Amino acid sequence: MKRLLIILVLVLLLAGGGGGAWWFMNQGAEQAEAEAPVEAASKPNFVKIDPIVLPLIQQNKVTRFVTVVITLEMPVDDAILKVGLVKPRLMDALFTELHSLFSMKMVREQGPDSPLVKQRVRLVSERILGPGTVDAVLVQGVSQQRPGSG
């Protein structure tokens, strides 16, 4: 009877020790999975478009020229190559859109960095480059010049 009791105690000790070790090892694995770094999102690519010079026309004459610089934030790795392939179409579409926007008094007063201009530039860019290719748009008015001033 004593032998049976000693064997039973040894089996319980081994089972308890093994169960405890298994529990602690699984806790460490779950914690390591929780602490594992999330795969880093790809860096955004910034593509600067050539400056666009817009003639602002009022009462059938050019009142001033505005130079606008646009930078597109794109998630695509080959963003510069993608823009380079359609650059003439993109520049033409942007020039047309900006020219029509700057004919509105509201846009002339708010300047090129107004939310409306950014939204329209993004829509036009995505129409040419494809949907979901432009994350954000930075529009800067670099200079304004009156005609005839050098």
Secondary structure, DSSP 8 states (H G I E B T S, - for coil): -HHHHHHHHHHHHHHHHHHHHHHHHHHHHHHHHHHS--------EEEE---EEEEEEETTEEEEEEEEEEEEEE--TTHHHHHHHTHHHHHHHHHHHHHHHTTSHHHHHH-TTSHHHHHHHHHHHHHHH-TT---EEEEEEEEEE-TT--
